[in-house]
Amino acid sequence: MRIELFLCDLSNNDKSLNEFQSRKMKYNILFSFCFLIVLVACQQESTSEKEVIPTDLAGKKEYLKKKKVELRELNRVIAKVEGDINELAPPAEKTKKLVSIMPLVKKDFNRFVEIQAEVQSDDIVSASSEVGGRIIHLNVKEGQAIRKGQLVARVDLEQIDKQEAELRKGLELAVDLFERQSRLWKENIGSEVQYLQAKNNKERIEKTLETLSFQKKKANVYAPISGVIDQEFIKKGEMASPGMPIVQILNTSKVKVVADVPESYLGTIKKGETVAIKFPAINEEVSAKVSQLGRSINPANRTFEVEVNLSNRKGLLKPNLLALMLINDLSVTDAVVVPIDLVQQEVSGKQYVYISDEEGGFPIAKKTYVEIGESYEGEIIILDGLTGDETLITDGARGLSDGEFIEISGGEEAGTSALTKK
């Protein structure tokens, strides 16, 4: 009777009839629950007064069994009342799970395949002598920068100098004989053959001297290109044969990245297409156009070469440096893309995600089945099930159930604003 009077008093002070009814329902349930507990307690007290706990072992076991049955019945009643309270309680008082949300947007999806490549240089040449001899001067060192036409080394041509001196001595006699034969020939003395022999001997020695003079110029070895001395093959004082490399010159101002690409990508990559190239060792990434495609397929590994020319003004790119060439093998415009770890799977194999929705003005989790497509770097295309205007539940999505009330991280107002943006 007192509880009813208290409820009537509450109804006069409440501002809203809905609040009064909600509170009345809760108090009725609470009253019933308390009445049940009191009734059971009274029964137990009455029973305890009448019942006497047996003293023998068999009686105690039977008594314990009976009390356990009563306890289970009481727990069942308590669980039922708690369930009724949870069902009748308004959504604002129900347990909510804290989650984070993310508005979906459509964007272009690009997938890349990484192909191992290496840096190469076309300008790798050797400076060598055209004549044989001992190296008497070596004007460069390994690692030194050098310009085109700069003196690299000088070869000792002492033997040629001695041959030249010998020929010049013979030339004096040949010239004297030719002059004598010429004067006699003008006076019609001697034969024409003697005159021609003297002339030929003089001219032959002169031509030989010209050849030796040209060979003496080859004693100096000059740099054929500008670059850096990459390697020394011959040291000062060693013998050099004609055509033997003395030093190797490397020009790294312009390099190329070469990759062996599987033939399955032959129709994907084209000359002039822009590709991304990563250099893991120096933590660099550049974009450049494909300059050359191989004209044949390597039968050993079924690949073809792809070349990309690069400028190397800083000199960071060294020949044989490992690189990764990223080839775009799939592009989808205006696609619905979600983080792949948010896509969950049922036992039946169906994939689904949770999006934020509303029920009675309160945010809830809505289970949405989706059809997935290609994936790359933690993102996956949603082919069906989402339009791109939804608000995706991110943190806290695991363990949710369809229709479960949620609380948006940052407060309920933040969740409402996010839904408004949707």
Order of alpha helices (4+ residues) and beta strands (2+ residues): alpha-alpha-alpha-beta-beta-beta-beta-beta-beta-beta-alpha-alpha-beta-beta-beta-beta-beta-beta-beta-beta-beta-beta-beta-beta-beta-beta-beta-beta-alpha
